[in-house]
Amino acid sequence: MINITLPDGSKKQVEAGTTAMDVARSISEGLARNVLSASINGEVWDANRPINEDATLVLHTWRDNKGKSTFWHSSAHVMAEALEALYPGIKFGIGPPIEVGFYYDVDTGDYSLTPEDLPKIEAKMQELARQKNEYIRKEVSKEDAIAYFEEKGDEYKLELISELEDGSITFYQQGNFVDLCKGPHIPNTGSIKAIKLMKLAGAYWRGDENRKQLTRIYGVTFPKQKELTEYLHLLEEAKKRDHRKLGAELELFMFSDKVGSGLPMWMPKGTQLRERLQNFLREEQEKRGYKMVMTPHIGHKNLYVTSGHYEKYGEDSFQPIHTPREGEEFLLKPMNCPHHCEIYGNRPRSYKELPIRYAEFGTVYRYEQSGELHGLSRVRGFTQDDAHIFCTSDQLKDEFLNVLDLTKVVMDKVGFTFTAQISLRDPDKPEKYIGSDENWEAAEKAIIDAVGETDLETVTELGEAAFYGPKLDFMIKDALGRQWQLGTIQVDYNLPDRFELEYIGADNAPHRPVMIHRAPFGSMERFISILIEHTAGKFPLWLTPDQYAILPINDDLVEHARGIETQLASQDIRGFIDDRTESIGRKIRDTELKKVPFMLIVGNKEAESGKVSVRKQGEGDIGSMTVDEFAAFMKEQMD
């Protein structure tokens, strides 16, 4: 007999060889029908895999991310089975689940897939899913795995097998399809009810542009047709809100092939919006004792060797800049923290000076492949609202909570609600991280203890820490229900070690400070891309580049409109005059499309009375006001 511990702490004593599905059935047949996979001692398994020792058990359904991930991974196998049936001899790379859905990279050989082929593949997938074929896991020797795929002639699977340890290799079979796969999978194909293949793309084998380009097929599946219909509707709404489309229409930012891919240029209105966000954060930081600093856009290679960033990310950086005479190497700055460490270490520090809080809106540069660039959300040059706090271990909790409070203020100001993710290191992959176990344990405990004193809703994820320290990541949901990771707070004992940073304590002895990395916005570019899509371009009034438009009904009233503009500008209310020779109806329609919050209609009657007729975007006329009344109204709206 073995003991199974459930999430509520209760225990069940069962026979060895019992499966998670057996446990689910013992609780409720209804629950069992919805189980897709299970976590056994923290590792996600097939629900039908035998458990042979004492274990903790968490059941996964469509309602949780691990259940969805298993469902979509299993759907990728159904797509592969359909492809193999329709296109004999096709070869397969990898087919993982993604945030929503899945993809499979395939070598089509003599076939040439087009978007017109996708409905045919979908129909075959539907046929196969209805067969309710079980996913059968089989452990195989490396020799047998190689023999199977040599006979099949699939060099991609053979390459993957060559990198695996004998005794760690598993195959999965459903119906007539067999794949090299670690799993897990859902019990059978029958729960895959609604299928949509979304698009084709090119993808280099293993992301190496020197290797063969494969065809990547993206798809999504659901257990109910209604959910697929709702998802497709959501995608249509997302297209309308696409920040690339709205950014161009609202004249916020642009890209130029002559400047270079992934290097955004901010136009006047976008610059105004961005600077208001930055000024707001500057004011909040000043209240909390931050000091602004500025650092160069390049740094000596040795700076990033010292910090450990070069070893981890050197291959993904832009190529070094070589000085022609001295023979030195510089890099475009990929992050700000090493520079701030150097500022701290510029002179001896006393414990009486701590905490020291350096903040910078620092622009950094990282190389991204052109196929991975996406508007403002994935760029090669971006600005972080970066700050680094140097403090004692005794100050760490209060400083962490202060940053958490600042992040809440920022999110509230722009209308985002959020949860948080405690991102810890993966204990099974120590090679991914720098620093001692002692430092990591102290940093992880500091985050867990600090968050434990709040009412913040959190989840914990292993393997999501930065290479130098654990972090608290902020996850927001936008108006369409999509989840995004934005700001972060990181606790770091390791960079102070690598840079040999010190302060003299009350005992007159040298000590290492602790470092907190902090960025509530994350990057200005990505934050604004999410804000555009969340608001559909209708920004909070305090952020909106143009808060009003004055629409004179004829050319004779333009001079009067300029006087109104001057009066409002003196009260820090910003807008513009539409002095085109167009009908008032046309001006109203165009201003609506520009998402300007308020329109001030000025006709002869308004000019004589000293008032304006006010229209609200999307709502229509809200009455007549004097200019001073409108200014007071606007300030009330912004408050």
GUNU-42888 format. One line per 4 residues: their letters; for each residue z, y, x of C-alpha. Coordinates in Angstrom, 3 decimals, m for minus. Layout:
% residues N
a	Z/Y/X | ...;
This chain:
% residues 639
mini	0.000/0.000/0.000 | m0.662/3.597/1.092 | 0.686/6.976/m0.074 | m1.668/9.651/m1.439;
tlpd	m0.257/13.194/m1.552 | m1.828/15.464/m4.176 | m2.084/19.289/m3.942 | 1.012/19.812/m6.121;
gskk	3.056/17.731/m3.672 | 3.309/14.680/m5.934 | 2.586/11.271/m4.429 | 0.755/8.216/m5.680;
qvea	1.226/4.787/m4.127 | m2.060/2.851/m4.200 | m3.666/m0.097/m2.489 | m5.463/0.464/0.794;
gtta	m9.184/0.777/0.099 | m8.639/2.918/m3.010 | m11.134/5.783/m3.330 | m10.653/9.401/m4.351;
mdva	m12.624/8.575/m7.488 | m10.130/5.804/m8.317 | m7.303/8.324/m8.017 | m9.211/10.779/m10.230;
rsis	m9.678/8.078/m12.902 | m5.964/7.306/m12.813 | m5.337/10.950/m13.705 | m8.089/11.412/m16.317;
egla	m11.531/9.985/m17.083 | m12.694/13.536/m17.811 | m11.623/14.640/m14.337 | m13.357/11.652/m12.740;
rnvl	m16.656/12.554/m14.445 | m16.561/15.964/m12.753 | m15.518/14.906/m9.236 | m18.226/15.544/m6.630;
sasi	m16.348/14.923/m3.369 | m12.809/14.998/m1.960 | m10.920/16.305/1.040 | m9.011/13.536/2.803;
ngev	m6.538/14.947/5.340 | m8.614/18.164/5.316 | m11.994/16.478/5.899 | m14.532/16.380/3.057;
wdan	m15.515/12.789/2.147 | m17.596/10.991/m0.443 | m15.467/10.463/m3.535 | m16.304/6.702/m3.371;
rpin	m15.324/6.223/0.285 | m12.330/3.875/0.743 | m9.062/5.391/1.982 | m7.154/2.997/4.239;
edat	m4.130/5.006/5.363 | m1.646/7.565/4.057 | m3.517/10.774/3.242 | m3.494/14.124/1.522;
lvlh	m6.101/14.326/m1.228 | m7.882/17.300/m2.818 | m10.554/16.583/m5.427 | m13.646/18.813/m5.457;
twrd	m15.685/19.668/m8.547 | m18.451/22.144/m9.334 | m15.743/24.783/m9.707 | m14.994/24.993/m5.975;
nkgk	m17.141/25.798/m2.968 | m16.731/22.423/m1.275 | m17.875/20.697/m4.464 | m20.934/22.960/m4.711;
stfw	m21.731/22.405/m1.023 | m21.673/18.615/m1.513 | m23.841/18.940/m4.637 | m26.464/21.043/m2.835;
hssa	m26.474/18.857/0.269 | m27.112/15.835/m1.969 | m29.891/17.761/m3.725 | m31.597/18.336/m0.362;
hvma	m31.780/14.544/0.010 | m33.384/14.229/m3.431 | m35.971/16.820/m2.399 | m36.642/14.868/0.798;
eale	m37.074/11.665/m1.226 | m39.552/13.465/m3.512 | m41.477/14.840/m0.534 | m41.695/11.418/1.102;
alyp	m42.992/9.909/m2.153 | m45.621/12.627/m2.623 | m46.624/13.096/1.017 | m46.322/9.782/2.933;
gikf	m45.691/10.274/6.647 | m43.983/13.660/6.290 | m41.205/14.136/8.875 | m37.806/15.719/8.418;
gigp	m35.710/18.058/10.541 | m32.410/19.162/8.988 | m31.484/19.800/5.361 | m28.133/21.574/4.946;
piev	m26.512/23.308/1.996 | m26.409/27.100/2.225 | m24.370/29.739/0.405 | m26.349/29.147/m2.794;
gfyy	m28.596/26.076/m2.766 | m30.110/24.244/0.172 | m33.186/23.922/2.345 | m34.947/21.224/4.304;
dvdt	m37.118/21.790/7.379 | m40.117/19.466/7.333 | m43.120/18.732/9.497 | m45.905/18.370/6.941;
gdys	m48.340/16.851/9.448 | m51.824/16.717/7.874 | m50.555/18.209/4.601 | m50.476/21.932/3.938;
ltpe	m47.808/22.913/1.433 | m48.270/26.066/m0.645 | m46.092/27.692/m3.328 | m48.391/26.095/m5.913;
dlpk	m47.087/22.665/m4.813 | m43.464/23.458/m5.646 | m43.605/22.646/m9.402 | m45.019/19.205/m8.569;
ieak	m42.158/18.559/m6.122 | m39.623/19.795/m8.704 | m41.015/17.375/m11.306 | m40.698/14.468/m8.865;
mqel	m37.129/15.503/m8.059 | m36.292/15.518/m11.777 | m37.726/12.020/m12.126 | m35.691/10.719/m9.181;
arqk	m32.466/12.471/m10.248 | m32.634/10.831/m13.691 | m32.541/7.403/m12.028 | m28.840/8.027/m11.238;
neyi	m29.186/6.383/m7.836 | m25.944/6.079/m5.877 | m25.542/7.665/m2.458 | m24.658/4.758/m0.169;
rkev	m23.001/5.454/3.185 | m23.653/3.067/6.057 | m22.289/3.168/9.605 | m24.976/2.167/12.112;
sked	m25.097/1.618/15.851 | m27.013/4.074/17.991 | m29.421/1.294/18.944 | m30.191/0.480/15.305;
aiay	m30.529/4.171/14.400 | m33.046/4.703/17.192 | m34.983/1.589/16.196 | m35.211/2.719/12.548;
feek	m36.605/6.156/13.308 | m38.866/4.906/16.113 | m40.486/2.610/13.577 | m40.717/5.527/11.155;
gdey	m42.179/7.759/13.879 | m39.797/10.688/13.274 | m39.224/12.429/16.599 | m36.925/15.031/15.034;
klel	m34.324/12.497/13.923 | m34.643/10.693/17.262 | m33.790/13.924/19.084 | m30.712/14.413/16.908;
isel	m29.604/10.791/17.428 | m29.942/11.142/21.214 | m27.132/13.717/21.131 | m24.716/11.577/19.075;
edgs	m22.024/9.225/20.331 | m22.450/5.537/19.524 | m19.976/4.664/16.769 | m20.246/8.076/15.104;
itfy	m23.631/7.620/13.408 | m24.056/7.197/9.665 | m27.066/6.775/7.377 | m27.171/7.620/3.684;
qqgn	m29.476/6.000/1.189 | m30.304/6.922/m2.396 | m33.157/5.138/m4.112 | m35.906/4.486/m1.556;
fvdl	m34.891/7.255/0.834 | m32.778/6.788/3.973 | m31.604/9.688/6.110 | m29.523/10.276/9.213;
ckgp	m26.556/12.171/7.795 | m22.850/12.749/8.326 | m22.356/13.384/4.584 | m20.573/13.768/2.304;
hipn	m22.542/13.242/m0.911 | m21.932/13.204/m4.650 | m21.469/9.794/m6.317 | m25.028/9.592/m7.698;
tgsi	m28.086/11.710/m8.424 | m27.479/11.823/m12.181 | m25.392/14.995/m12.125 | m28.376/16.979/m10.752;
kaik	m29.806/18.276/m14.039 | m31.541/21.603/m13.308 | m33.826/22.109/m10.304 | m35.723/25.095/m8.946;
lmkl	m37.543/25.264/m5.626 | m37.487/28.901/m4.621 | m39.808/29.495/m1.694 | m41.464/28.283/1.506;
agay	m40.841/29.792/4.923 | m41.546/29.043/8.557 | m38.717/27.892/10.823 | m38.850/26.891/14.476;
wrgd	m37.329/23.514/15.202 | m33.693/24.116/16.119 | m34.246/27.861/15.998 | m36.187/27.807/19.293;
enrk	m39.325/29.924/19.135 | m40.803/27.810/21.921 | m40.631/24.689/19.724 | m42.870/23.653/16.850;
qltr	m42.756/25.710/13.668 | m41.758/23.623/10.666 | m41.990/24.384/6.946 | m38.669/25.319/5.381;
iygv	m38.387/24.624/1.651 | m35.579/26.426/m0.173 | m34.175/25.158/m3.446 | m31.245/25.397/m5.800;
tfpk	m29.846/22.946/m8.341 | m27.208/23.022/m11.066 | m25.418/20.492/m13.250 | m26.595/22.393/m16.367;
qkel	m29.864/24.106/m17.256 | m27.951/27.078/m18.665 | m26.465/27.788/m15.242 | m29.890/27.729/m13.600;
teyl	m31.225/30.134/m16.237 | m28.301/32.493/m15.636 | m28.811/32.274/m11.872 | m32.522/33.120/m12.113;
hlle	m31.656/36.086/m14.344 | m29.146/37.195/m11.718 | m31.868/37.037/m9.068 | m34.126/39.259/m11.166;
eakk	m31.307/41.765/m11.539 | m30.674/41.553/m7.781 | m34.336/42.425/m7.123 | m33.902/45.628/m9.130;
rdhr	m30.818/46.454/m7.050 | m32.316/45.477/m3.673 | m31.007/48.068/m1.236 | m34.335/48.139/0.614;
klga	m36.166/49.156/m2.558 | m33.525/51.653/m3.731 | m33.021/53.019/m0.219 | m36.687/53.994/m0.089;
elel	m36.750/55.380/m3.645 | m33.612/57.458/m3.084 | m34.775/58.562/0.398 | m31.639/57.279/2.121;
fmfs	m33.023/55.444/5.164 | m36.262/54.162/6.634 | m37.687/51.853/9.270 | m40.644/52.485/11.558;
dkvg	m42.665/49.913/13.471 | m43.084/52.502/16.222 | m39.324/52.870/16.565 | m38.765/49.105/16.334;
sglp	m37.743/46.406/13.874 | m34.106/46.347/12.848 | m33.449/49.937/13.963 | m32.738/52.024/10.846;
mwmp	m33.219/55.772/10.732 | m31.069/57.746/8.316 | m32.786/60.426/6.266 | m30.901/63.589/5.171;
kgtq	m29.539/62.171/1.898 | m28.509/58.892/3.511 | m26.894/60.768/6.376 | m24.876/62.847/3.889;
lrer	m23.646/59.704/2.146 | m22.769/58.010/5.416 | m20.968/61.059/6.813 | m18.860/61.384/3.648;
lqnf	m17.721/57.794/4.070 | m16.903/58.442/7.731 | m15.113/61.728/7.018 | m13.005/60.042/4.359;
lree	m11.949/57.331/6.810 | m11.336/59.894/9.584 | m8.914/61.765/7.338 | m7.090/58.565/6.391;
qekr	m6.893/57.534/10.055 | m5.488/60.900/11.110 | m2.688/60.486/8.559 | m1.840/57.179/10.282;
gykm	m1.838/58.431/13.858 | m5.253/57.305/15.091 | m6.953/59.183/17.923 | m10.758/59.387/17.987;
vmtp	m12.546/58.365/21.169 | m16.211/58.116/22.199 | m17.748/55.563/24.545 | m21.243/55.160/26.060;
high	m24.089/53.219/24.454 | m24.406/51.032/27.554 | m21.877/49.268/29.761 | m21.880/47.462/33.088;
knly	m22.461/43.721/32.764 | m19.132/43.068/34.534 | m17.292/44.764/31.640 | m18.519/42.092/29.235;
vtsg	m17.998/39.309/31.787 | m14.339/40.386/31.999 | m13.942/40.453/28.211 | m15.603/37.043/27.792;
hyek	m18.318/38.412/25.497 | m21.090/37.831/28.039 | m20.285/34.141/28.396 | m20.218/33.698/24.608;
yged	m23.047/35.986/23.532 | m25.018/36.933/26.649 | m28.069/34.944/25.573 | m28.094/36.731/22.212;
sfqp	m27.854/40.207/23.745 | m30.743/42.433/24.698 | m31.986/41.836/28.232 | m29.989/43.635/30.958;
ihtp	m31.027/47.084/32.152 | m31.536/46.952/35.937 | m30.924/50.073/38.010 | m33.893/50.500/40.363;
rege	m31.955/51.430/43.500 | m28.374/50.173/43.268 | m29.324/46.751/41.886 | m26.694/46.889/39.127;
efll	m27.006/45.403/35.644 | m26.124/47.212/32.433 | m26.266/46.049/28.822 | m26.762/47.909/25.592;
kpmn	m23.237/48.001/24.180 | m22.806/44.930/21.911 | m19.191/45.787/20.935 | m16.614/48.554/21.454;
cphh	m13.401/46.698/22.276 | m13.903/46.305/26.068 | m14.505/50.057/26.370 | m11.284/50.791/24.481;
ceiy	m9.396/48.397/26.765 | m10.621/50.434/29.722 | m9.430/53.686/28.101 | m5.984/52.150/27.547;
gnrp	m5.880/50.904/31.156 | m6.872/54.289/32.567 | m3.263/55.084/33.521 | 0.201/53.501/33.406;
rsyk	1.710/53.247/29.904 | 5.305/53.321/28.693 | 6.677/51.460/25.682 | 7.552/54.905/24.303;
elpi	3.818/55.647/23.882 | 3.142/52.554/21.777 | 1.582/51.976/19.398 | m1.629/53.602/20.654;
ryae	m4.443/53.636/18.068 | m7.991/54.374/19.268 | m10.759/54.786/16.672 | m14.493/55.242/17.101;
fgtv	m17.600/55.163/14.957 | m19.333/53.292/17.756 | m22.979/52.257/17.610 | m23.651/48.815/19.081;
yrye	m26.789/46.754/19.668 | m27.383/43.044/19.256 | m30.624/41.123/19.382 | m31.637/39.384/16.164;
qsge	m34.833/37.399/15.733 | m37.355/39.331/13.661 | m37.320/36.681/10.920 | m33.569/37.172/10.447;
lhgl	m33.681/40.954/9.988 | m33.003/42.149/6.438 | m32.906/45.841/5.590 | m29.560/47.374/6.525;
srvr	m27.630/44.137/6.132 | m29.066/42.493/9.285 | m30.148/44.961/11.963 | m30.349/45.313/15.733;
gftq	m28.464/48.608/15.966 | m25.450/49.384/13.792 | m22.314/51.517/13.745 | m18.861/49.979/13.402;
ddah	m15.862/51.882/12.057 | m13.999/50.365/14.938 | m10.385/50.865/15.973 | m8.112/49.099/18.426;
ifct	m4.359/49.288/18.274 | m2.248/48.503/21.343 | 1.349/47.704/20.426 | 4.375/45.606/21.324;
sdql	5.017/42.217/19.739 | 7.877/43.784/17.781 | 5.509/46.410/16.336 | 2.764/43.942/15.473;
kdef	3.758/43.104/11.888 | 4.215/46.743/10.824 | 0.929/47.752/12.440 | m0.890/44.857/10.777;
lnvl	0.524/45.798/7.368 | m0.410/49.445/7.971 | m4.019/48.408/8.626 | m3.950/46.212/5.526;
dltk	m2.795/49.205/3.472 | m5.592/51.357/4.946 | m8.148/48.704/4.041 | m6.871/48.646/0.455;
vvmd	m7.214/52.442/0.274 | m10.809/52.222/1.509 | m11.775/49.486/m0.955 | m10.128/51.310/m3.865;
kvgf	m11.936/54.538/m3.002 | m15.372/52.923/m3.362 | m14.436/50.675/m6.275 | m14.381/47.265/m4.589;
tfta	m11.868/44.565/m5.472 | m11.267/41.934/m2.831 | m9.576/38.758/m1.742 | m8.937/37.794/1.858;
qisl	m9.623/34.877/4.152 | m7.236/33.895/6.940 | m9.671/32.759/9.638 | m8.059/30.440/12.195;
rdpd	m9.439/28.517/15.169 | m10.768/24.973/14.871 | m8.193/22.786/16.673 | m10.877/20.147/17.309;
kpek	m13.139/22.569/19.218 | m10.983/24.297/21.828 | m14.075/25.054/23.935 | m15.088/27.731/21.401;
yigs	m12.112/29.946/22.277 | m10.541/31.753/25.201 | m6.828/32.024/25.976 | m3.769/29.821/25.933;
denw	m2.417/27.789/23.023 | 0.722/29.913/23.228 | m1.265/33.118/22.643 | m3.199/31.585/19.757;
eaae	m0.096/30.240/18.054 | 1.575/33.653/18.304 | m1.474/35.479/16.920 | m2.007/33.042/14.035;
kaii	1.690/33.152/13.115 | 1.616/36.970/13.134 | m1.217/37.079/10.571 | 0.253/34.373/8.331;
davg	3.707/35.999/8.376 | 2.374/39.501/7.670 | 0.144/38.382/4.795 | 3.056/36.360/3.415;
etdl	4.907/39.633/2.773 | 2.120/40.895/0.479 | 0.741/39.832/m2.888 | m2.758/39.506/m1.412;
etvt	m4.766/36.532/m2.695 | m5.916/34.507/0.336 | m7.637/31.322/1.404 | m7.388/29.770/4.869;
elge	m10.443/28.574/6.794 | m10.369/26.694/10.096 | m13.063/27.462/12.650 | m13.771/31.008/11.404;
aafy	m11.698/32.871/14.016 | m13.270/35.150/16.603 | m13.456/33.547/20.052 | m10.549/35.707/21.254;
gpkl	m8.268/35.662/18.216 | m7.611/34.827/14.551 | m8.426/37.338/11.838 | m8.045/38.361/8.230;
dfmi	m11.481/38.834/6.630 | m11.921/40.794/3.409 | m14.177/39.235/0.765 | m15.472/41.500/m2.002;
kdal	m17.411/40.647/m5.148 | m20.178/42.985/m6.215 | m21.292/43.874/m9.738 | m23.458/40.731/m9.869;
grqw	m20.579/38.450/m8.854 | m21.924/37.834/m5.345 | m19.341/37.505/m2.578 | m19.631/39.451/0.688;
qlgt	m17.466/39.559/3.772 | m16.769/43.160/4.746 | m13.837/44.484/6.771 | m11.678/42.525/9.171;
iqvd	m8.333/42.708/11.000 | m7.977/40.626/14.171 | m4.896/39.888/16.276 | m5.652/39.458/19.957;
ynlp	m3.341/38.442/22.806 | m6.251/37.442/25.039 | m8.257/40.591/25.877 | m5.095/42.367/27.110;
drfe	m4.662/39.381/29.462 | m8.258/39.474/30.686 | m8.128/43.243/31.294 | m4.602/42.994/32.762;
leyi	m3.298/45.683/30.407 | 0.368/46.574/30.718 | 3.116/48.870/29.550 | 6.518/49.421/31.112;
gadn	9.213/48.245/28.719 | 12.747/49.521/28.127 | 13.843/46.984/30.750 | 11.662/48.832/33.299;
aphr	9.519/45.699/33.695 | 5.758/45.347/32.957 | 4.704/43.666/29.673 | 1.401/42.834/27.993;
pvmi	0.559/44.777/24.826 | m0.858/43.017/21.766 | m4.231/44.248/20.518 | m5.346/44.611/16.894;
hrap	m9.078/44.940/16.230 | m9.796/46.633/12.900 | m12.859/47.697/10.890 | m12.391/48.346/7.136;
fgsm	m16.084/49.045/6.511 | m17.242/46.444/9.041 | m20.527/48.102/9.889 | m21.699/51.276/8.179;
erfi	m25.161/49.799/7.657 | m24.055/46.575/6.007 | m21.357/48.308/3.973 | m23.842/50.818/2.570;
sili	m26.390/48.081/1.800 | m23.755/46.307/m0.314 | m22.621/49.584/m1.902 | m26.203/50.412/m2.919;
ehta	m26.665/47.022/m4.591 | m23.196/47.050/m6.180 | m23.761/50.462/m7.772 | m27.539/50.057/m8.295;
gkfp	m27.820/53.395/m6.485 | m25.429/55.186/m8.884 | m22.803/56.036/m6.289 | m19.303/57.340/m7.004;
lwlt	m19.642/61.070/m7.655 | m17.770/62.071/m4.470 | m20.333/60.132/m2.404 | m23.544/61.006/m4.230;
pdqy	m25.891/63.047/m2.000 | m27.177/65.117/m4.961 | m24.533/65.536/m7.660 | m26.718/67.620/m9.948;
ailp	m30.252/68.908/m10.411 | m31.040/72.314/m11.931 | m34.108/72.094/m14.177 | m35.521/75.521/m15.106;
indd	m37.892/75.261/m18.054 | m40.361/77.768/m16.526 | m41.130/79.477/m13.233 | m39.554/82.771/m14.337;
lveh	m36.115/81.133/m14.334 | m36.240/79.712/m10.766 | m34.536/82.787/m9.278 | m31.745/82.523/m11.864;
argi	m31.391/78.813/m10.936 | m30.954/79.776/m7.267 | m27.990/81.933/m8.216 | m26.386/78.955/m9.990;
etql	m27.027/76.750/m6.939 | m25.307/79.324/m4.701 | m22.276/79.524/m7.020 | m21.866/75.731/m7.048;
asqd	m22.385/75.393/m3.292 | m19.520/77.847/m2.732 | m17.278/75.345/m4.560 | m18.575/72.374/m2.478;
irgf	m20.700/70.949/m5.310 | m24.102/69.921/m4.065 | m27.469/69.613/m5.740 | m31.033/70.919/m5.835;
iddr	m33.476/72.855/m8.012 | m36.549/71.150/m9.418 | m38.892/74.140/m9.290 | m42.087/72.160/m9.820;
tesi	m44.552/73.411/m12.405 | m43.949/70.465/m14.705 | m42.786/70.068/m18.285 | m39.027/69.877/m18.816;
grki	m39.503/66.348/m20.213 | m41.190/65.223/m17.005 | m38.469/66.808/m14.875 | m35.753/65.011/m16.870;
rdte	m37.515/61.637/m16.539 | m37.999/62.048/m12.782 | m34.383/63.120/m12.273 | m33.176/60.091/m14.239;
lkkv	m35.164/57.825/m11.899 | m33.589/59.520/m8.877 | m30.162/58.559/m10.336 | m28.870/62.132/m10.088;
pfml	m25.577/62.126/m12.065 | m25.994/65.476/m13.893 | m28.875/67.716/m14.957 | m28.425/71.417/m15.694;
ivgn	m31.123/72.603/m18.056 | m31.794/76.336/m17.787 | m33.863/78.085/m20.459 | m34.020/81.684/m21.623;
keae	m31.122/81.139/m24.051 | m28.932/79.685/m21.281 | m29.843/82.503/m18.890 | m28.860/85.125/m21.471;
sgkv	m25.539/83.425/m22.326 | m24.585/82.671/m18.700 | m24.357/78.966/m19.474 | m26.218/75.762/m18.612;
svrk	m27.050/72.811/m20.859 | m25.577/69.712/m19.171 | m27.083/66.232/m19.384 | m25.416/63.142/m17.905;
qgeg	m27.611/60.508/m16.263 | m28.164/57.599/m18.634 | m26.247/59.247/m21.508 | m28.042/62.487/m22.425;
digs	m26.738/65.883/m23.539 | m22.971/66.497/m23.168 | m22.914/70.203/m24.146 | m23.200/73.728/m22.751;
mtvd	m20.886/75.124/m20.058 | m20.542/78.183/m17.886 | m21.107/77.557/m14.185 | m17.360/77.781/m13.510;
efaa	m16.640/75.345/m16.356 | m19.175/72.909/m14.926 | m17.620/73.228/m11.457 | m14.158/72.487/m12.879;
fmke	m15.602/69.558/m14.833 | m17.186/68.138/m11.669 | m13.968/68.394/m9.670 | m12.129/66.625/m12.463;
qmd	m14.749/63.873/m12.447 | m14.450/63.460/m8.671 | m10.643/63.323/m8.843;
